[in-house]
């Protein structure tokens, strides 16, 4: 025999929200693209520093390396934090709206 289904079991199941999943995929691809472009900046900066591109001065290469490293490490973390804050705020607003509707 099968056991009766609890209301709590039904509430605990994950039901995907297509809109939120689409947003999460967009953020994932954005971060991947930003990191890839950061790698390109680092490589270009290193090429400039190692005199592989002669007409460009070396300090410009150092700046590109610094910007590329920041783009690979700092910018994705900042974007993820902003995304998570927005999601948490959205959930808090929804909870508050549910709380005011209840008698």
HUFENWO-V701078 format. One record per residue. RES is the residue in one letter. SS is DSSP state (hx for helix, st for strand, lp for the rest). PSI is psi in degrees with one decimal (NA if undefined). Layout:
res=RES ss=SS psi=PSI
res=RES ss=SS psi=PSI
//
This chain:
res=X ss=lp psi=150.1
res=X ss=lp psi=152.1
res=X ss=lp psi=150.0
res=X ss=lp psi=146.9
res=X ss=lp psi=126.8
res=X ss=lp psi=148.3
res=X ss=hx psi=-34.5
res=X ss=hx psi=-37.7
res=X ss=hx psi=-39.5
res=X ss=hx psi=-38.5
res=X ss=hx psi=-29.4
res=X ss=hx psi=-12.6
res=X ss=lp psi=143.7
res=X ss=lp psi=126.1
res=X ss=lp psi=112.6
res=X ss=lp psi=141.4
res=X ss=lp psi=115.7
res=X ss=hx psi=-35.2
res=X ss=hx psi=-45.5
res=X ss=hx psi=-36.8
res=X ss=hx psi=-37.4
res=X ss=hx psi=-40.3
res=X ss=hx psi=-42.5
res=X ss=hx psi=-40.8
res=X ss=hx psi=-39.4
res=X ss=hx psi=-41.6
res=X ss=hx psi=-41.2
res=X ss=hx psi=-47.8
res=X ss=hx psi=-36.4
res=X ss=hx psi=-44.8
res=X ss=hx psi=-39.6
res=X ss=hx psi=-42.6
res=X ss=hx psi=-41.8
res=X ss=hx psi=-43.8
res=X ss=hx psi=-40.1
res=X ss=hx psi=-43.6
res=X ss=hx psi=-30.4
res=X ss=hx psi=-40.4
res=X ss=hx psi=-40.9
res=X ss=hx psi=-42.0
res=X ss=hx psi=-41.5
res=X ss=hx psi=-44.6
res=X ss=hx psi=-41.4
res=X ss=hx psi=-42.3
res=X ss=hx psi=-42.6
res=X ss=hx psi=-37.4
res=X ss=hx psi=-38.7
res=X ss=hx psi=-43.8
res=X ss=hx psi=-36.7
res=X ss=lp psi=13.4
res=X ss=lp psi=32.9
res=X ss=lp psi=-19.8
res=X ss=lp psi=85.1
res=X ss=lp psi=-39.5
res=X ss=lp psi=-5.9
res=X ss=lp psi=131.6
res=X ss=lp psi=152.1
res=X ss=hx psi=-38.0
res=X ss=hx psi=-32.0
res=X ss=hx psi=-35.4
res=X ss=hx psi=-41.2
res=X ss=hx psi=-38.8
res=X ss=hx psi=-43.2
res=X ss=hx psi=-38.6
res=X ss=hx psi=-45.5
res=X ss=hx psi=-46.7
res=X ss=hx psi=-39.5
res=X ss=hx psi=-42.3
res=X ss=hx psi=-40.7
res=X ss=hx psi=-38.6
res=X ss=hx psi=-31.4
res=X ss=hx psi=-33.3
res=X ss=hx psi=-42.3
res=X ss=hx psi=-48.4
res=X ss=hx psi=-44.1
res=X ss=hx psi=-38.5
res=X ss=hx psi=-41.8
res=X ss=hx psi=-43.5
res=X ss=hx psi=-43.1
res=X ss=hx psi=-42.8
res=X ss=hx psi=-42.0
res=X ss=hx psi=-41.1
res=X ss=hx psi=-44.8
res=X ss=hx psi=-41.1
res=X ss=hx psi=-41.2
res=X ss=hx psi=-41.8
res=X ss=hx psi=-42.9
res=X ss=hx psi=-43.1
res=X ss=hx psi=-40.2
res=X ss=hx psi=-42.6
res=X ss=hx psi=-38.6
res=X ss=hx psi=-40.1
res=X ss=hx psi=-41.3
res=X ss=hx psi=-41.7
res=X ss=hx psi=-41.8
res=X ss=hx psi=-37.8
res=X ss=hx psi=-37.9
res=X ss=hx psi=-36.9
res=X ss=hx psi=-35.2
res=X ss=hx psi=-24.9
res=X ss=hx psi=-26.1
res=X ss=lp psi=142.9
res=X ss=lp psi=NA
//
